[in-house]
Amino acid sequence: MRLRRGVLAALALLATTMGGLAARAAPAPAEIKIGTLYASSGPFASISMPVFDGIKLWVQQVNARGGVYVKPFHKKIPIKLVAYDDQSSTATAATLYNQLITQDHVNLLLSDSGSVLTSVAVPIAKEHKMFLFDVSGTGGTFFTKDNPYIGLMAIPVSTIWPKAISDFLDDVGVKHGIKTVAILYATNDFTGTQASALKGFLEKDGKVKIVYDQGVPTSTSNYTVLINNIAATKPDAVAELGFPGNDIAFLRNLQDSGEKFRFVFTIYGGAEMDEVLKNAGAAAMKDTFSYVPSALYQYKVNFGPTLPQYHAAWEKAYPKGAGVEWGSNAVYGYMTGLVIQRALATTSGMSQLDLHHAVFALSGKLKTLDGPFELNGEGAQVGELTPIGQLQPNAKGGLDLVSVYPPQFAHGKAVFGK
């Protein structure tokens, strides 16, 4: 009996040893395939294409150096980017995400930009046990304790963003007579979650009263009637939460209406300043407030280029007039590449859970041009920052996004309308 047990133990040890040798002896792949989607047309093209171009720039730079270092194979391996155009359609995106996993057999899966096009990727990735590098899909429902197959790369989960708006109105706005606010939002995972969170923060503090609260389809392109309805409630502040197309239409219609509010906030007036400025104009954006994105705020880094270094590389790759606007999404795509680079350089293996562990191990340690990278237990990004800024006139006749809150990130003081 003892002899039999000894033989079985020896066989088990031999099998383990042989398995380990086989794993170590596995040849390195000729390439690391990264799969992603982009939207060249439709309502999400303005946020998707800069992300895609940022990813492409990172791939070009890495491959020019011989590829990305992959720890399990102890060598650099070139990257092959497999990408398809979903044309801003969630139905098309769902089909293409499945294709990347089941037909192209990509090693790593990246989502398209934004919560709408990411929303269909989350359940597909979970079903196939494929870790999803979620570039900028911030919907709060994406992150759950039963799903280890997701990590938000570049921006905070939507439930965190509006805390800065609420704190600013409570700490600064109230001192300048801001007592009431109107909230207008597009009903999607990204801005819908932000609106809900903002209402929660404001109601909890109780300093600023909500007098208007309305959700509209993300496809909304005319805000004239909505602005009239808002004006009827006589709010001191207005927070319009939408995608770039929503913000552009709102700011245009607000300027045409002649209505004036003491505080006007949009998300993409700062996040995609060049895009909104080109389509809405400086007069419509003057003195409005927005989040200060990493594309306009320089953080200290411990990996990758600084913001000025990356901006210079971007301008060289995509000269002005080439149709690609510089903005926060240009940073998000590239920054996701940096996370992938560090994860592959430190992972213990190439399974999807190995990649999960490698990404989560970077939390609290990695600092890129996008700020501090930190994930909570469900994979939601909680480290990136969202200061509040105001688009103020500069000496050259243009606009600068001046960081005004919180105080430790402020470069100037807020100016409130009369």
Backbone torsions as a table, in degrees:
resi	resn	phi	psi	omega
1	MET	NA	-45.0	178.5
2	ARG	-65.2	-38.6	179.5
3	LEU	-63.1	-41.8	180.0
4	ARG	-62.9	-43.6	178.4
5	ARG	-62.0	-38.7	179.3
6	GLY	-65.1	-40.7	179.8
7	VAL	-65.1	-43.8	-179.9
8	LEU	-63.0	-41.1	179.4
9	ALA	-64.1	-40.9	179.4
10	ALA	-65.0	-40.8	178.7
11	LEU	-64.8	-40.3	179.0
12	ALA	-63.4	-43.0	178.8
13	LEU	-63.8	-40.1	179.2
14	LEU	-63.4	-42.7	-179.4
15	ALA	-63.4	-41.9	178.6
16	THR	-63.4	-43.9	-179.9
17	THR	-63.2	-45.7	-179.8
18	MET	-64.0	-38.2	178.2
19	GLY	-63.0	-42.5	178.9
20	GLY	-65.1	-40.5	177.5
21	LEU	-64.4	-39.3	179.4
22	ALA	-63.8	-41.0	180.0
23	ALA	-64.7	-42.1	-179.5
24	ARG	-70.0	-27.9	-176.8
25	ALA	-85.4	-7.7	-179.0
26	ALA	-59.7	130.0	-177.9
27	PRO	-67.9	148.7	177.3
28	ALA	-70.7	141.1	177.8
29	PRO	-66.8	157.1	179.6
30	ALA	-70.2	-23.6	-178.6
31	GLU	-156.8	157.0	172.1
32	ILE	-102.4	118.5	-177.6
33	LYS	-92.6	121.4	176.5
34	ILE	-110.7	123.4	-178.4
35	GLY	-105.1	137.5	178.0
36	THR	-154.4	170.8	175.9
37	LEU	-122.7	160.6	174.4
38	TYR	-146.4	159.9	178.8
39	ALA	-117.7	108.1	-179.6
40	SER	-84.2	-10.2	-179.3
41	SER	-148.5	171.0	179.2
42	GLY	90.5	-178.3	-172.4
43	PRO	-66.4	-18.1	-176.3
44	PHE	-105.8	6.3	-179.2
45	ALA	-61.1	-36.4	-175.4
46	SER	-67.6	-23.9	176.1
47	ILE	-101.7	-22.1	-177.2
48	SER	-79.9	-45.3	-175.0
49	MET	-64.7	-40.2	175.4
50	PRO	-62.3	-37.6	176.0
51	VAL	-61.1	-48.0	-178.8
52	PHE	-61.8	-41.8	179.4
53	ASP	-67.5	-33.8	175.3
54	GLY	-65.4	-41.9	177.2
55	ILE	-63.3	-44.7	-179.7
56	LYS	-61.1	-40.0	179.7
57	LEU	-64.1	-41.9	177.5
58	TRP	-62.1	-45.0	179.1
59	VAL	-59.7	-44.5	180.0
60	GLN	-60.6	-43.5	-179.0
61	GLN	-66.2	-43.8	-179.5
62	VAL	-64.5	-46.0	-178.8
63	ASN	-66.7	-30.2	176.8
64	ALA	-65.3	-21.3	178.3
65	ARG	-99.0	13.1	177.3
66	GLY	97.8	4.1	179.0
67	GLY	111.3	-176.0	-179.8
68	VAL	-97.9	139.4	178.9
69	TYR	-74.1	127.3	-179.0
70	VAL	-116.8	110.6	-171.3
71	LYS	-56.7	-44.2	-178.1
72	PRO	-60.1	-22.6	-179.5
73	PHE	-108.9	-1.7	175.6
74	HIS	53.4	41.2	179.5
75	LYS	-162.1	165.5	173.7
76	LYS	-83.8	139.2	-179.4
77	ILE	-131.4	132.5	178.8
78	PRO	-62.8	153.5	178.3
79	ILE	-102.8	137.1	170.9
80	LYS	-113.4	120.5	180.0
81	LEU	-92.8	118.1	177.3
82	VAL	-105.7	114.5	-172.3
83	ALA	-136.3	142.6	178.6
84	TYR	-130.5	152.3	-178.7
85	ASP	-91.6	115.0	179.3
86	ASP	-91.5	-6.1	175.6
87	GLN	55.0	33.3	178.5
88	SER	66.4	17.9	-179.5
89	SER	-103.0	123.2	178.1
90	THR	-66.2	-33.8	178.8
91	ALA	-65.2	-45.8	177.7
92	THR	-64.5	-40.9	179.9
93	ALA	-61.1	-42.4	179.7
94	ALA	-59.6	-44.6	178.7
95	THR	-61.5	-42.8	-175.5
96	LEU	-74.7	-34.2	174.3
97	TYR	-61.2	-44.1	177.4
98	ASN	-61.1	-40.0	-179.6
99	GLN	-64.3	-41.0	178.8
100	LEU	-60.4	-37.6	-176.8
101	ILE	-80.7	-49.0	-169.7
102	THR	-90.9	-24.6	-178.5
103	GLN	-109.5	-43.5	179.9
104	ASP	-84.2	-18.9	177.9
105	HIS	51.2	52.0	179.9
106	VAL	-67.4	152.1	178.0
107	ASN	-79.9	-34.2	-179.8
108	LEU	-132.1	142.8	-177.9
109	LEU	-118.0	125.6	176.7
110	LEU	-113.0	141.1	176.7
111	SER	-82.7	160.8	169.8
112	ASP	-71.2	170.3	-176.2
113	SER	-72.4	143.1	172.2
114	GLY	86.1	161.2	-174.4
115	SER	-71.9	-34.2	-176.2
116	VAL	-63.4	-49.5	-178.1
117	LEU	-79.7	-15.0	173.8
118	THR	-83.2	-27.4	-173.3
119	SER	-57.0	-34.9	-179.9
120	VAL	-81.5	-20.6	-180.0
121	ALA	-75.2	-32.6	-173.9
122	VAL	-59.8	-53.7	180.0
123	PRO	-67.9	-31.7	179.4
124	ILE	-67.3	-45.7	178.5
125	ALA	-62.5	-41.5	179.5
126	LYS	-64.2	-43.3	-179.8
127	GLU	-60.3	-40.0	-178.0
128	HIS	-91.7	5.1	-179.4
129	LYS	54.5	47.0	-179.2
130	MET	-113.6	122.5	-178.9
131	PHE	-67.8	127.0	-177.6
132	LEU	-98.9	115.6	170.8
133	PHE	-79.5	94.6	-176.7
134	ASP	-81.7	105.8	-174.5
135	VAL	-65.9	-55.1	-174.4
136	SER	-150.4	24.0	174.4
137	GLY	-84.9	105.2	-168.3
138	THR	-104.0	6.7	-178.8
139	GLY	-53.3	129.5	-175.4
140	GLY	-62.0	-27.4	-178.1
141	THR	-76.0	-9.0	-178.7
142	PHE	-71.0	-22.5	-168.2
143	PHE	-112.6	111.9	-176.5
144	THR	-134.7	157.9	-176.5
145	LYS	-66.8	-23.1	-177.4
146	ASP	-91.9	8.5	-178.1
147	ASN	-126.6	99.7	178.0
148	PRO	-86.0	4.0	-171.9
149	TYR	-101.4	44.4	177.3
150	ILE	-159.3	144.3	172.6
151	GLY	-148.3	129.3	-179.4
152	LEU	-86.6	122.6	-169.4
153	MET	-84.5	-59.1	-156.4
154	ALA	-106.7	-22.0	-176.6
155	ILE	-140.6	158.6	-176.2
156	PRO	-67.3	156.0	172.4
157	VAL	-58.5	144.8	-171.5
158	SER	-57.5	-27.0	-178.4
159	THR	-67.7	-15.7	-178.0
160	ILE	-93.4	-39.0	-172.7
161	TRP	-47.2	-53.0	-170.5
162	PRO	-69.9	-8.1	177.6
163	LYS	-58.7	-34.7	179.3
164	ALA	-66.9	-37.8	178.1
165	ILE	-64.6	-49.1	-179.1
166	SER	-60.1	-46.2	-179.3
167	ASP	-63.4	-39.1	180.0
168	PHE	-64.5	-46.1	179.2
169	LEU	-63.8	-40.0	-179.1
170	ASP	-70.6	-41.7	-173.9
171	ASP	-85.9	-35.7	-174.5
172	VAL	-112.5	-48.2	-175.5
173	GLY	-59.1	-44.2	-178.4
174	VAL	-58.9	-36.7	179.4
175	LYS	-67.2	-18.7	179.8
176	HIS	-109.5	21.6	173.2
177	GLY	85.8	13.5	176.6
178	ILE	-81.2	111.7	-177.3
179	LYS	-119.4	-22.4	-176.7
180	THR	-134.0	152.8	-178.2
181	VAL	-141.0	144.1	172.0
182	ALA	-108.9	135.8	180.0
183	ILE	-117.8	121.3	178.1
184	LEU	-124.4	128.4	-173.4
185	TYR	-145.3	153.5	173.8
186	ALA	-84.5	136.6	-172.8
187	THR	-86.4	79.6	172.6
188	ASN	-139.0	174.7	-174.8
189	ASP	-59.0	-36.0	-175.8
190	PHE	-73.5	-63.4	-174.6
191	THR	-80.0	-27.8	175.2
192	GLY	-63.5	-42.3	177.2
193	THR	-64.4	-40.8	178.9
194	GLN	-63.2	-42.8	179.9
195	ALA	-61.5	-44.8	179.3
196	SER	-61.6	-43.0	179.8
197	ALA	-66.3	-41.9	179.6
198	LEU	-61.2	-44.1	178.1
199	LYS	-60.3	-41.8	180.0
200	GLY	-62.8	-44.3	179.6
201	PHE	-63.9	-45.7	-178.0
202	LEU	-65.6	-42.4	-179.6
203	GLU	-67.4	-35.2	179.1
204	LYS	-66.4	-42.9	-178.7
205	ASP	-76.5	-36.7	174.3
206	GLY	73.5	9.9	-178.0
207	LYS	-85.9	-32.4	-179.0
208	VAL	-118.3	125.6	-175.3
209	LYS	-89.3	135.8	176.5
210	ILE	-85.2	119.7	-177.9
211	VAL	-110.1	-7.5	179.5
212	TYR	-152.5	134.0	-176.9
213	ASP	-147.8	105.4	-173.4
214	GLN	-141.9	131.5	172.8
215	GLY	-102.4	144.3	179.7
216	VAL	-134.0	158.9	177.6
217	PRO	-58.8	146.6	178.7
218	THR	-61.6	-23.3	179.9
219	SER	-78.0	-2.3	-177.7
220	THR	-57.9	129.8	-178.6
221	SER	-126.8	-2.1	177.3
222	ASN	-133.1	120.0	-174.6
223	TYR	-111.5	10.3	-174.2
224	THR	-57.9	-51.5	-179.8
225	VAL	-64.6	-40.3	179.9
226	LEU	-63.0	-40.2	178.5
227	ILE	-65.2	-40.0	176.5
228	ASN	-61.9	-41.0	178.6
229	ASN	-65.2	-39.8	177.1
230	ILE	-63.6	-46.1	-177.9
231	ALA	-59.0	-32.5	-179.1
232	ALA	-64.2	-23.6	179.4
233	THR	-88.7	-6.4	176.5
234	LYS	53.9	54.7	179.1
235	PRO	-78.9	151.8	172.6
236	ASP	-78.9	-34.0	-175.9
237	ALA	-127.8	149.6	175.9
238	VAL	-132.5	127.1	174.1
239	ALA	-113.0	110.9	177.0
240	GLU	-104.2	116.6	-173.5
241	LEU	-113.4	107.7	-178.5
242	GLY	-154.2	-175.4	173.4
243	PHE	-84.3	174.9	-176.0
244	PRO	-52.1	-43.5	179.8
245	GLY	-61.1	-36.9	177.0
246	ASN	-66.5	-46.1	-177.6
247	ASP	-63.5	-42.1	179.8
248	ILE	-61.6	-48.1	-179.6
249	ALA	-63.6	-43.1	-179.8
250	PHE	-61.5	-48.5	-177.3
251	LEU	-65.4	-39.1	175.8
252	ARG	-61.0	-50.0	-177.6
253	ASN	-66.5	-34.2	178.2
254	LEU	-64.9	-43.7	178.0
255	GLN	-63.1	-43.2	-179.4
256	ASP	-65.6	-31.1	-176.2
257	SER	-72.0	-26.9	-176.4
258	GLY	82.0	-1.9	178.2
259	GLU	-71.0	144.2	179.8
260	LYS	-126.2	133.2	175.3
261	PHE	-125.8	149.7	-173.7
262	ARG	-71.9	-23.9	179.6
263	PHE	-143.5	123.6	176.4
264	VAL	-127.6	127.4	-177.1
265	PHE	-121.7	133.7	168.7
266	THR	-131.0	156.0	-179.3
267	ILE	-76.4	-48.0	-169.0
268	TYR	-92.8	-1.7	171.6
269	GLY	-58.8	-29.2	175.2
270	GLY	-103.5	-43.7	-174.2
271	ALA	-63.1	-37.3	175.1
272	GLU	-130.2	61.7	-172.5
273	MET	-57.6	-45.5	-178.0
274	ASP	-62.6	-41.7	-179.0
275	GLU	-65.1	-46.4	-178.8
276	VAL	-69.6	-39.9	179.4
277	LEU	-61.7	-41.5	-179.6
278	LYS	-63.5	-34.4	-173.1
279	ASN	-102.3	-23.4	-179.9
280	ALA	-105.9	-30.4	179.1
281	GLY	94.0	152.5	-177.0
282	ALA	-64.7	-36.3	-177.8
283	ALA	-63.2	-37.3	-179.7
284	ALA	-73.1	-25.2	-175.9
285	MET	-95.8	-16.8	-174.0
286	LYS	-54.4	128.5	176.7
287	ASP	68.5	7.2	173.7
288	THR	-77.9	161.5	-177.5
289	PHE	-108.9	157.5	178.3
290	SER	-162.1	174.1	170.1
291	TYR	-72.9	147.1	174.5
292	VAL	-92.1	110.8	-176.2
293	PRO	-82.6	165.9	179.5
294	SER	-64.7	-21.0	178.2
295	ALA	-67.7	-14.8	-178.1
296	LEU	-124.4	10.5	-178.2
297	TYR	-138.9	124.9	-174.5
298	GLN	-91.3	118.8	176.6
299	TYR	-102.1	157.3	173.2
300	LYS	-74.9	139.3	-176.3
301	VAL	-120.5	153.2	169.7
302	ASN	-121.4	4.0	174.7
303	PHE	-156.1	133.8	178.5
304	GLY	85.8	-179.4	-176.6
305	PRO	-73.7	160.6	170.0
306	THR	-76.0	169.6	179.3
307	LEU	-59.6	-47.5	178.6
308	PRO	-60.4	-38.8	179.0
309	GLN	-64.4	-42.7	179.4
310	TYR	-69.8	-40.0	179.6
311	HIS	-60.2	-40.6	178.5
312	ALA	-63.8	-41.2	178.6
313	ALA	-66.1	-37.6	178.2
314	TRP	-63.8	-47.5	-179.0
315	GLU	-62.8	-32.8	177.6
316	LYS	-70.3	-41.7	-179.0
317	ALA	-75.5	-35.3	-176.3
318	TYR	-130.8	79.3	-177.3
319	PRO	-58.4	152.9	177.8
320	LYS	-58.2	139.0	-177.0
321	GLY	94.5	-6.2	-179.3
322	ALA	-82.9	-1.9	177.2
323	GLY	94.2	-0.5	-180.0
324	VAL	-111.6	116.2	-175.9
325	GLU	-88.4	136.2	173.3
326	TRP	-71.9	137.6	178.4
327	GLY	-179.9	-170.6	-174.6
328	SER	-60.8	-36.6	-177.6
329	ASN	-68.5	-25.7	173.9
330	ALA	-63.7	-34.7	177.1
331	VAL	-73.8	-41.1	-175.6
332	TYR	-60.0	-43.0	-179.4
333	GLY	-63.9	-46.6	-178.3
334	TYR	-66.6	-41.9	-179.1
335	MET	-62.2	-35.8	176.4
336	THR	-61.7	-39.2	175.6
337	GLY	-60.5	-38.4	179.0
338	LEU	-64.6	-38.9	177.6
339	VAL	-64.1	-44.3	177.5
340	ILE	-59.0	-43.4	-178.5
341	GLN	-59.7	-45.9	179.7
342	ARG	-70.3	-36.6	-179.9
343	ALA	-64.5	-44.5	179.8
344	LEU	-67.1	-30.0	-179.8
345	ALA	-76.9	-13.6	-175.6
346	THR	-123.7	-8.7	-176.1
347	THR	-67.7	148.7	178.5
348	SER	-85.0	-15.0	-179.8
349	GLY	-164.7	-178.3	-175.8
350	MET	-110.0	10.9	174.1
351	SER	-70.4	161.5	-177.7
352	GLN	-65.3	-33.5	176.4
353	LEU	-73.9	-30.6	172.9
354	ASP	-60.5	-43.0	179.2
355	LEU	-65.5	-39.5	175.1
356	HIS	-55.9	-50.3	-177.7
357	HIS	-63.0	-39.0	-178.9
358	ALA	-66.6	-41.1	179.4
359	VAL	-66.6	-46.3	-178.3
360	PHE	-66.7	-27.9	178.4
361	ALA	-69.0	-18.9	177.6
362	LEU	-79.2	-16.5	-175.6
363	SER	-58.8	128.2	179.6
364	GLY	82.2	-4.5	-177.9
365	LYS	-115.0	-29.9	-173.7
366	LEU	-93.0	131.6	176.1
367	LYS	-130.5	115.6	-178.7
368	THR	-115.1	-174.9	176.8
369	LEU	-61.5	-12.3	178.5
370	ASP	-94.1	0.4	180.0
371	GLY	104.7	-168.5	-177.9
372	PRO	-73.3	131.5	-179.3
373	PHE	-94.3	119.7	-179.1
374	GLU	-150.7	128.9	-179.8
375	LEU	-112.2	146.2	170.1
376	ASN	-86.1	-176.2	-174.4
377	GLY	-64.0	-21.4	-179.1
378	GLU	-96.2	-0.8	179.1
379	GLY	96.0	3.7	178.2
380	ALA	-78.3	140.1	178.7
381	GLN	-76.4	127.1	179.8
382	VAL	-127.9	0.5	-175.3
383	GLY	-94.1	-33.6	-178.0
384	GLU	-65.4	153.0	-172.2
385	LEU	-107.6	155.4	177.4
386	THR	-135.9	71.5	176.2
387	PRO	-63.6	162.0	177.1
388	ILE	-98.7	134.3	178.7
389	GLY	-129.0	166.3	177.1
390	GLN	-129.2	137.7	179.3
391	LEU	-83.0	96.7	-174.5
392	GLN	-107.6	146.4	179.3
393	PRO	-62.0	143.0	175.8
394	ASN	-111.1	176.9	-175.5
395	ALA	-67.2	-19.0	-178.1
396	LYS	-90.3	2.8	-179.6
397	GLY	88.2	4.5	177.9
398	GLY	-103.9	-159.6	-179.9
399	LEU	-124.2	142.0	172.2
400	ASP	-118.3	140.1	173.1
401	LEU	-86.3	103.5	-175.9
402	VAL	-95.2	121.6	178.1
403	SER	-68.5	125.0	-175.8
404	VAL	-121.2	-9.3	-177.4
405	TYR	-164.8	142.2	1.0
406	PRO	-74.1	167.6	-172.7
407	PRO	-53.2	-37.7	-176.5
408	GLN	-69.8	-14.4	178.1
409	PHE	-113.0	5.2	-174.0
410	ALA	-80.3	136.9	174.4
411	HIS	-112.7	0.2	-179.3
412	GLY	-169.6	-175.6	-179.4
413	LYS	-111.6	146.9	-179.5
414	ALA	-72.7	145.4	175.5
415	VAL	-117.1	124.0	-178.2
416	PHE	-102.5	140.8	177.8
417	GLY	-66.3	164.4	-178.1
418	LYS	-98.8	NA	NA
